[in-house]
Amino acid sequence: MGSENRGGPGSQPGDGLNPVLERNIQIIMQRRRQETESAGFQERVARAITQFAGSMAFIYLHAIVYGIWIAINVAALPGIPRFDPTLVFLATAASVEAIFLSTFVLITQNRMSAAADRRADLDVQIGLLTEHEMTRLLALNSAIARQLGVKTEVDPELEELKRDIAPEAVMDKLEDADL
């Protein structure tokens, strides 16, 4: 009983996903691969640097390099001459690195933000389409009920739901509410 296929035709037993969901996942994965492949050289470099800078390997590397640098210049290790006794060069190098890293992070965030904007636009379009379809289905159900002579209560909320919504009016109302 527990191993029955609930995913519908074409699903693997026990995977719990129906074929439409599987197809949608594949489409999303393909789209993300295309976005990654379409990125220019500079964007790929920025992404790679940002990914490395956001890793524990980056932290470990800096802890080692800065630790050795500080040990050599502050602790005066025997046999190794001090080359930055006031640590000014270290501070300068760290500042320049921070400038570049923040720029790489901003480049990556801009690309991610553009992708998020495209997904949000798609969500809005799907939501509007769904609302329109539901409105039409409610009207169709009411027409079928009338045609079959089914008596229904007059529900003001249901009548309101049968009306199309003007998205621009909703957006205007939301923008007015933000003021």
C-alpha positions in Angstrom: 0.0 0.0 0.0 2.7 2.5 0.9 4.5 2.0 -2.4 1.6 3.0 -4.6 2.2 5.5 -7.3 0.5 8.8 -6.5 2.3 10.9 -9.0 0.1 10.0 -12.0 0.9 8.5 -15.3 4.6 8.6 -16.2 5.8 9.2 -12.7 8.2 6.8 -11.0 6.7 4.9 -8.0 7.4 6.7 -4.8 8.9 9.9 -6.3 5.7 11.8 -5.4 5.9 14.2 -8.4 3.4 14.3 -11.2 4.7 14.6 -14.8 3.7 18.3 -15.1 5.7 19.2 -12.0 8.7 17.1 -13.3 8.4 18.9 -16.7 8.3 22.3 -15.0 11.3 21.5 -12.8 13.3 20.5 -15.9 12.3 23.7 -17.7 13.4 25.8 -14.8 16.7 24.0 -14.6 17.2 24.4 -18.3 16.4 28.1 -18.1 18.9 28.6 -15.3 21.6 26.7 -17.2 20.9 28.9 -20.3 21.2 32.1 -18.1 24.5 30.8 -16.7 25.8 30.0 -20.2 24.7 33.3 -21.7 26.7 35.3 -19.1 29.6 37.2 -20.5 33.2 36.5 -19.5 33.3 39.4 -17.1 30.1 38.3 -15.4 31.4 34.8 -15.1 34.6 36.1 -13.5 32.7 38.3 -11.1 30.4 35.3 -10.1 33.5 33.0 -9.6 35.2 35.6 -7.4 32.0 36.3 -5.4 31.5 32.5 -4.9 35.0 32.1 -3.7 34.9 35.2 -1.5 31.7 33.8 0.1 33.3 30.5 1.0 35.1 29.1 4.1 38.2 28.5 1.9 38.4 32.3 1.5 38.2 32.8 5.3 40.9 30.1 5.9 43.2 31.5 3.3 42.9 35.0 4.7 43.4 33.8 8.3 46.6 32.0 7.2 48.0 34.8 5.1 47.1 37.6 7.5 48.2 35.5 10.5 51.6 34.9 8.9 51.9 38.5 7.8 51.2 39.7 11.3 53.4 37.1 13.0 56.3 38.1 10.8 55.9 41.8 11.3 54.8 42.0 14.9 56.3 38.9 16.6 59.6 39.3 14.8 60.1 35.7 13.9 63.8 34.8 13.9 65.5 34.7 10.5 62.7 36.5 8.7 63.1 40.3 8.3 60.1 42.6 9.0 58.8 44.1 5.8 55.7 45.8 7.2 56.3 46.6 10.9 53.4 49.1 11.2 51.1 46.9 9.1 50.3 49.8 6.8 50.8 47.7 3.7 48.5 45.0 5.1 45.8 47.6 5.8 46.2 49.1 2.4 46.0 45.7 0.7 43.0 44.7 2.7 41.3 48.0 1.8 41.9 47.6 -1.9 40.7 44.0 -1.7 37.5 45.1 0.1 36.9 47.7 -2.7 37.2 45.1 -5.4 35.3 42.4 -3.5 32.3 44.7 -2.8 32.3 45.6 -6.5 32.2 42.0 -7.5 29.4 41.3 -5.1 27.4 44.2 -6.5 27.9 43.0 -10.0 26.6 39.5 -9.0 23.7 41.0 -7.0 22.7 43.1 -10.0 22.6 40.0 -12.2 20.6 38.1 -9.6 18.2 41.0 -9.1 17.5 41.1 -12.9 16.8 37.4 -12.8 14.5 37.9 -9.8 12.7 40.7 -11.6 12.1 38.4 -14.6 10.7 35.7 -12.3 8.5 38.2 -10.5 7.1 39.4 -13.8 6.4 35.8 -14.8 4.6 35.3 -11.4 2.5 38.4 -12.0 1.6 37.2 -15.5 0.6 33.8 -14.3 -1.4 35.3 -11.4 -3.3 37.5 -13.8 -3.9 34.7 -16.1 -5.1 32.5 -13.2 -7.4 35.2 -12.0 -8.9 35.7 -15.4 -9.4 32.0 -15.9 -11.1 31.7 -12.5 -13.4 34.6 -13.2 -14.4 32.9 -16.5 -14.9 29.6 -14.7 -17.2 31.2 -12.1 -19.2 32.9 -14.8 -19.4 29.6 -16.8 -20.6 27.7 -13.7 -23.2 30.3 -13.0 -24.4 30.1 -16.7 -24.6 26.3 -16.5 -26.5 26.4 -13.2 -29.0 28.9 -14.8 -29.3 26.7 -17.9 -30.0 23.6 -15.8 -32.5 25.5 -13.6 -30.4 25.1 -10.4 -31.5 27.5 -7.8 -28.6 29.3 -6.1 -28.5 31.9 -3.5 -27.5 35.4 -4.6 -24.2 35.9 -3.0 -22.8 39.4 -3.4 -19.2 38.1 -2.9 -19.7 35.5 -5.6 -21.0 38.1 -8.0 -18.0 40.3 -7.2 -15.7 37.4 -8.0 -17.2 37.0 -11.4 -16.0 40.4 -12.4 -12.6 40.9 -14.1 -10.1 42.8 -12.1 -8.1 45.6 -13.6 -4.5 45.0 -12.6 -3.6 48.6 -13.1 -6.3 49.7 -10.7 -4.9 47.3 -8.1 -1.4 48.6 -8.6 -2.6 52.3 -8.4 -4.3 51.5 -5.1 -1.2 49.8 -3.7 1.0 52.7 -4.7 -1.4 55.1 -3.1 -1.3 53.1 0.1 2.5 53.2 0.2 2.4 57.0 0.5 
